[in-house]
Amino acid sequence: MITALVTAGVALTMLGILAWYLATRFQRASIADIFWPLHHLLAGLVWLLLIPETVTLGATLAFTLLAFWAVRLATHLSVRQVGAPEDHRYTAVRYGRGDSFAQTSLYLIFIPQSLMALIMSLALIPALTVPEWSWLAYLGLAIALIGLAWQVAADLQLTAFLKHAQPTHVLSTGLWSLSRHPNYFGEWLFWLGFCVSAFSLMESLAVLAFLPMVLLTYLLMRFTGVQRTETGIENRRPDYHSYQRRTPAFFPKLPGSGMFKIPVGDLLMDTTRAGFRLLKQRFGWWSVLLCLGFGMNLGIHETAQASDQTGNQQTWVFDVRIDGKDVGFHQFVTTQGPSGFDITARAKFRYRLLGVTLFSYDHEVREQYDSNMCLVTIESETKTNNTVLSLKGAATDNGYAMQTTEENEANIETVLDQACLMTFAYWSPKLLTRQQLLNGQTGQIVDVSIGPVTAADANQNPNQYFLKGDKMDITLGFGQGGQWRSLDSKLPNGRKLTYHLRRSPPMVATN
């Protein structure tokens, strides 16, 4: 067994290095996606050749199913990548690393992908090595087969749709009417089947058979899957928001029934987060980093509906922390058109103590500016704990007409006598010239003072600016080219809120 593990580890590492060499030579890190299923196939072959004394019917069926999944998926991804730009997830890492990406991608993407595949492939060992099979083991293979069929059908439907659809259209028929990511769900169901087989065939510690599913669920839903796939997609596909409202993200709904309308995905994610929290408490941060490091593979294929950002679209994603503790994220997407700019932003904060949520904040806003960066329209919704506040505004001949609606309260309409308004648009250098800004949550005008931070207080970065107002003390950091890079804010309770850049556009946003 130890020999097989070492052999598989070495083989998958060498395959990862080969993938890295090809990606470096052809300047296409997306090649990692193609190698993702091939890693599992190689690991399965090692288990089959080195562990069992004889190959049984069950092992033959399991390996055949694995081989079909791997070859089919690798072929599908290869065809899809021909003539297409590099996947935007890899592009973001490439720009973030700059000239060092060619070297650092080996241990940021390809080696972690190999390790991740090795961990996932451990679920295959019982099916490929145990001679006596139970009915539950065969049921697991049946579940895997259903998952594979589901995934293949979803990919075929998407491929057919993309041949004739306009870039702004949304696929909402077939399996895509039951789930926004049926190919992800098929992948999840495929591996669930193998874990069920492993559970039935393991004599002791059978529950460990489902540990790979915890990590896979996290990857598909939050890390490289649903969350990243849908980032900024509403800007490219205006109808996607209504599609999101009526269609579950991951677990499919049954036509004409209320099943799967309970938050199954949220329940699983809460369980997953609790598992990682327990690992950290019992074994330290190294165990959490080990598991999450495997996720850096970025190799789980994504929905083609989330196409790469164009040269006119810029995206910032910040991890938000309070006193060093992660509380959520804030994302900004700007799209430049012939008449101005379209901006969407989304923030989600959760501050917890001992597992209890003390403060929650969800904010979504869409703004339109003309070519002079004067606000044309704004629409936002903010949920603070259990209170919901909505804002709608538009420029008129008499000023800005604003309408705010608080939950269970009447509408409040105001007209702001302003020639040119701007919200807290940190991404635009024109913000630094303003003395008044619009609060995109409440619709109120805020007096601010903005200026450069003195060299003595700039922490060796000369491109820092203060932004101060009533109960507001913010420091903004910019790159050498004027690109927004950081935000620090002193909160009224003495705590410190910081924005840490996770992803930025490859060039400065148009101001």
N, C-alpha and C positions, 0 to 999 in steps of 0.2 A: 504494500500500500504506500509506504513512504517513497519507494522507488518511483511509483507511478506519479505521485504528487510532485516530486522533484523534476521528473521528466516533463510532465505537463507544464510546470512553471517555466522551465528553460525553453520549451518549444513555443509557448505563447509569448514569451519575452522576445525570442528571435523573430517571431511573426510580427510583433509590434514594431521592432526595429526595421524590418523590411517595409512595413507600411509607412513608417516615418521617412525612410529613404525615398520612397516613391513620392510621398507628399512634398518633400523638400525639393526633389528634382523637378516636379511639375507644378510647384507653387500652388498646391491644392490640398489643404488639410482635410477637406471633406472626404478624402479617400479613407479616412478612419471609419466612416460609416459603413463602407463596403466590407472592411475587415472585421467589423463587430460580429456578424454571424459566423464568419470563418474561424474566429477564435474558439467559439463554442464547438464547432465541428471538429477542430483539431483536438480539443480537450476530450471530447467524447470518444474520438478514435484512440487516444492514449488509454482511457479507462477500459475500453473494450479489448484492447490488445494486451495490456499488461496485468490486469487484475483477475478476470475470471479464468477458471480452468477450461470451461467449455462455454460456447455461445448458445444460449437458450432461445426459444421462440420469443419470449418477452423481450429479451435484449435485442434481438433482430428487429422486431417491430419498433422498439424505442429508437434505435439508431437510424432506421429508415426514415422515421418521422422527423428526427433531428436533421438528417442530411437534406431532406426535401425542404425543410424550413430554411436552412442555412443557404443552400444553393439558390433557392427561389428569391430570398431576400437580397442576397448579394447581387444577383443578376438584376433585380428590379432597381436597386439603388445605383448600379453601374449605368444602366440605361437612362435613368432620370438625371444623372449628373452630366451626361454628354451634352456639351454646348451650353450648360447652365452655369451661372456664376457660383463662386464659392459660397457655401452655406454661411448666413450672416452670423451664426454663433461663433464659427471659427474666425471669421473676419474681425469680429470684435476683439477676440483674443490676440489676433495678429497685430492689430493697430495698437492694442494696449501694451504689447511687448516690443513693438518697434523692430529694429534690426536684429534683435536677439531672438526673435521668434523661431527662426530656423533651428537654433540649438535647443532653446528651452521647450519647444513643443514636444520634444522626445519624452521629457518627464512630466510635462503638464497634461499631455493628451494621450500619447501612444502607449507608454508604459502603464499608466493608470488604467487605460482601456484593457490591456492584457490582464492585469490583476483583477479587474472587475469581472471579466469573462471567466477567469479561473474560479472566482468565488461562486458565480452563478452556476458554473458547470458542475460544482460539487453536488448539486441536486440531481444530476444525471447518474451518479455512481451507483445508487441502489438499483435503478432500472436496468443498468447495463451489466451488473455483476451478480445480483442475487438470483439463484437458480429457480427457486420455488415462488411462483406468483400467486397472489390472491385476487379475488374478484375486484377488490378495491384498487389494486394496482392497474388492472385493465381499464377500470373506470377512469383512472387518472389519465391514461393514454387517450381515452375517448374525449375527455375534456380538452386535452392538448390538441387533438385533431379538430375539434370544433373551433378552438381559438385560432388555429392555423387557417381554417376555411374562412372564418370571419375576417381575418387580416387580409387574406388574398382578395376576397370579395370587395373589401373597402378600398384596397389599392387599385383594383380594376375599375371600380366606379369613379374614383378620383382621376385616374388616367384618362378615362373616356370623357369626363367632364372638362378637363383642362384642354383637350384638343379643340374644343369649339367655344368655350366660355370666354367672356370678356374679363380683363384683369380685375374688375370691380365686382364680379358676380360671386355669389356664395353657393356652394353645393349644399343643398338641404333636402335631398331626396335619398331614397334607398336607406342603407345603413346610416348615412349621414343625417337622416331625420331622427334617428334614435339616439345618437351621440355625436358630439362635435369632433371626437377623435376615435372613431371606431377601429382604426388600425392600431392605435395604442392599446385599446381594450383587447383586441385580438392577441397582441403580444403578451399582455398581462395574463390572459386566459391560457395561452399556450404554456407559459411557465408554471402557472398554477397547477395544470394537469400533471406536469412532471413532479412537482412538489407533493401532490396527493399520492402519486405512485411511490415516491421516496418514503413518505410517511407510513404507508401500509407495509413497506418492505423492510424498514429499519426495526431491529429487535429492541434497541434501547435508545433513549433520548430522541424519540421520533419527532418530538415537537421542533427539534432543530431543523427539520426538513423545510420548515416554512420561513426560516430566517432570510433566505435570499429574496422572498416575496416582500419583506419589509423594505429592503433597500430598493428593489425594483419599483415598488409602488411609489416611493418617494421620488425616484428619478423620473418616472413617467408623468407624475402629477405636478411636481414642483421644480425639479432641478433642470432637466434637459427636455422635459416634455410639454405638458399643456401650458404651463405658465409662460415659458419662453416662446412657445409657438405663437401664442395669441398676443404677444407684446406688440402694440402699435397696429394691429391688424384692422381695427375699426377705421383708421385713417385711409387705408387702401380699399377697404370694402365697407361702405357706409351701412349696408344692411346687416352687417355682422352683429351689431348690438342687439337687434331684435331676435336674431338667430340664437344668440347667447341666452336671451331671456326664456325662450321656449324650449331649448334643447340642453340636456345635461352635458357637462364637459366630458365625462369619462364613462361612467357606468350607464348603459343604455336604458331608456324607458321602453316599456312594452306598449305597442300601439293600442290606444283606447282604454288604457288602464292607468291606475295610479301607482303601480309598482315602481320601485326605484326612485320615487320622488322624495324619499327620506334622504338626508344628507349622508349617504354612504361614503362618498369620497372624503368629506370632512371628518367623519368618524374614523376612517382608516388613517387619515393624516394625523389626527390627534393621537391615535395609538402609536403611529410611527414616531412622532416627536417625543412621546413619553418614553419610547424605547431608547432613543438616542440619549435622552436626559438621564435615564437609568444607567446606561453605559458610561456616561461621563462621570456620574456620581460614584459608581462602583470601581471603575478601572481607569479613570482619568481621561484627559482630553485626547491622548494618543489614540484611544480606541475609536472615538468619534471621527477624528481626522483620518484614520485608516479607512473607515467605511466611506466617508464622504470623498476622500481622495480618489477612491475607485470611480466615483461618479464623474470625475473630470474627463472621462472618455468622450463625452458629447457624441457618443456613437449610436444612440438610440434614434432611429430615423424619425423625422417629424413630418407633420402634415404639410403638403406642398402649398396649401392655401396661404401659409405665412411666408410669403416670398421675401427675398432679400430687400433691404432698404435701398431706395434709389439715391442718386446723387443729390436730390432736392429734399431728402428727408434726413433728419438728424435725431438721434436718440441718446438721452442721458438716463442712466439708472444708478441711483444712489442707495446704499445701505445706510439706514438711519440708526444712530445709537444715542442713548442717554447715559452719561457717565460711563461710557464704554460698553454698555449693555445693548445688544441688538434689540430693537423694538419694531423694525419694519423696513419699508422701502419707499422711495419716491421716484417716480418715473416721469420724464418729460419727452414728448415727441413733437418735433416741429416739421412742418411740411411747407415748402415755398411753392407758390403758384404764380401765375401771371399777374394776379391782382393783389397779392399780399401773402399772408401767412396764416396757416391753420395750426393751432396748438392744442394738444391734449395732454393732460397730466393726471396722474393717479397716485394717491398716497394711501398707505395702510400701516397704521401703528398699533401695536399692542404692548402695553406695559404691564407686566405680571410680577407678582410677588408670591413666592411659595406656591406657584401654579395657579394662583387666583388672578384674573384680569382686573386690574384696578382702573385702567383707562384704555379706551379703544377709540380709534379715529380712522374714518374712511372718507376720502375726498376724491371726487372726480370732477374735472372741469374741461370744457372745450371752449377755446377762444379763437376769434378770427380778427386779424389785423390787416389794415391796408398797407400799401408799400412804404408808408412813412411811419410805420409802427404805431398807428393810432387804432385803438380798440374799436371794432365794428360791432361784434356780437359776443356775448358770453353766456354760458349755461353751465351751472355747477350744482352738485348735490353733495352735502356734507353730513355725515352721521357721526356725532360725538356721543359716545356711550349709547344711549337709546334715543337721543334727540336728533331729528332729521331737519336740515335746513336746505331749502332749494333757492337758487338765484337764477333769474333770467334778465338779460339786459341787451339793449340795442341802441346804436346811435341814431338820433333823429335830427330834424332841422332845429329843434328847440333844445338839444342837448342829449344826454343819455337817459333813456327811460329804463328804470330798474324795477324789478318785481321780486320781492323775497317772500317765501312761504315757509313758515315753521310748522312742524307737525301739529295738527289740531288747532292751528291758529289761522286767522284770516290773512289774505294777501295784503302786503304792504307795498304800495307803488310810490316811487319817488322819481324826480327828474333832476339829474345832476347837470348844472350849467358849466360844462367843461368843453374846451375846444378839442383836446386830444388826451385821452386817458390811456394809461398802461397799468397792468397789474404787476405783481411781484415777479416779473419775467427775468429771473436771474441769468438766464442763458443769453440775453441780449445785451450787448455793450451799451445800448441806448438807455438802459435802466440807470446807469451811473450819472446821467444828466438830469434826472428828474428830482423834483422837490415834493411831489405828491404822487401817491400810488393808490390804485383801487384794490381793496380787499376783495378777492375773488370768492370769498366765502359769504361775507355779509353784505357786500355792495356798498360799503362805506369808503369815503376818501380818507386816506391816512397821510398826514404830514410827516415827511422824512428828511433826514440830512444824510448825504452820502459824500464820501471823500476818501482819498488814499490813506492807508495806514502808514504812520511814520516808520522810517527804516528801523528804528530802535525796537519797535513792537511787531515787526513783520515776520519774525521767525525766519530770517534769511530769505524771505520771498518778497520781492518788491511789488509784486502784482496782487496786493491785497487791498480791499476797500471796506470801510465800515458803513453800515446802514443802521441808523438809529431813529427811533421814534418813541411814541408813548408805550412804555413797557416792552421795548424792542431794542435789542443790542446784538447785531449780526455782523459777522466778518465773512466776506466773500473772497475766495481765492481764484485767480485766473492763471492760465498758462502763458507762455511767452507770446503766443499768437492771439491772446485775448479770449481764449476759450475757458468757459467756466469749469472749475476743477473741484471746489470745496465750499463748504458752508459750516460755520460755527456760530452757535447762538447761546447766549446766557439766558436761562429761563428765570422767571420771577422767583421761583422757589430755591434758587441758588444752584440748580443742576445745570449741566452743560449738554446741549444737543449738538451732534455733529453729523455731517453728511460725508460718507466715504464713497468715492466714485468707484462703481463696479464696471460700468460700461459707458463709453463716451463716443461721439461721432468721430470719424477719421479727419474731419476738418472743421474749422470754426463755423458756427452757425451764422447765417446771414442776419445782420442786424436791421 
